[in-house]
C-alpha cells in the first residue's frame, strides 16, 4: 500500500512537470535569446563594427554632400574668373 502511494506521488509529480514544460521552455528560450543578443552586442562593440543605423546616416550624409558638390560644379561661373 505504501508503494502504491509513492508511485501515485511520483506520477503526480511527473504530470505536473509535463504541464509546466511549455512555460519553462519559453522562459529558457527568452533568457537564452537575451544572452545571445547581449553577447553579439558586446562583440560588435569590441570589434568596433558600425551599426546599420549609423551606416545609413553616413550614406545619407555622403549623398547630400555629393548633391551639393554637383550643384557647385554645375553652377555658372562669373565672367572675370
C-alpha positions in Angstrom: 0.0 0.0 0.0 2.8 2.4 0.8 4.4 1.6 -2.5 1.2 2.5 -4.3 1.1 5.8 -2.6 4.7 6.7 -3.5 4.0 5.6 -7.1 1.0 7.9 -7.2 3.1 10.8 -5.8 5.7 10.1 -8.4 3.1 10.1 -11.2 1.6 13.3 -9.9 5.0 15.0 -9.9 5.6 13.8 -13.5 2.3 15.1 -14.7 2.9 18.4 -13.0 6.3 18.6 -14.7 4.9 17.9 -18.1 2.2 20.5 -17.5 4.9 23.1 -16.7 7.3 22.2 -19.5 5.9 24.6 -22.2 6.1 27.6 -19.8 9.6 26.6 -18.6 10.8 26.2 -22.2 9.5 29.6 -23.2 11.3 31.2 -20.3 14.5 29.5 -21.1 14.3 30.4 -24.8 13.7 34.1 -23.9 16.6 34.0 -21.5 18.9 32.4 -24.0 17.9 34.9 -26.7 18.6 37.8 -24.4 22.0 36.3 -23.5 22.8 35.8 -27.2 21.8 39.3 -28.2 23.9 40.7 -25.3 26.9 38.6 -26.4 26.6 39.8 -30.0 26.3 43.5 -29.0 29.5 43.1 -26.9 31.3 41.5 -29.8 30.2 44.3 -32.2 31.4 46.9 -29.7 34.7 45.1 -29.1 35.4 44.8 -32.8 34.4 48.4 -33.5 31.8 47.4 -36.1 29.4 50.1 -37.3 25.7 49.6 -36.7 23.1 49.6 -39.5 21.5 52.9 -38.5 24.9 54.6 -38.2 25.8 53.4 -41.7 22.5 54.6 -43.1 23.1 58.0 -41.6 26.6 58.2 -43.1 25.3 57.1 -46.6 22.7 59.9 -46.4 25.3 62.5 -45.5 27.6 61.4 -48.3 24.7 61.6 -50.8 23.8 65.1 -49.6 27.4 66.2 -50.0 27.7 64.7 -53.5 24.5 66.5 -54.5 25.8 69.9 -53.2 29.1 69.3 -55.0 27.3 68.7 -58.3 25.3 71.9 -57.8 28.5 73.8 -57.3 30.2 72.2 -60.3 27.2 72.9 -62.5 26.7 76.5 -61.3 27.6 79.2 -63.9 31.0 80.8 -63.3 31.4 84.5 -63.0 32.8 86.2 -66.2 36.0 87.5 -64.7 37.4 84.1 -63.4 
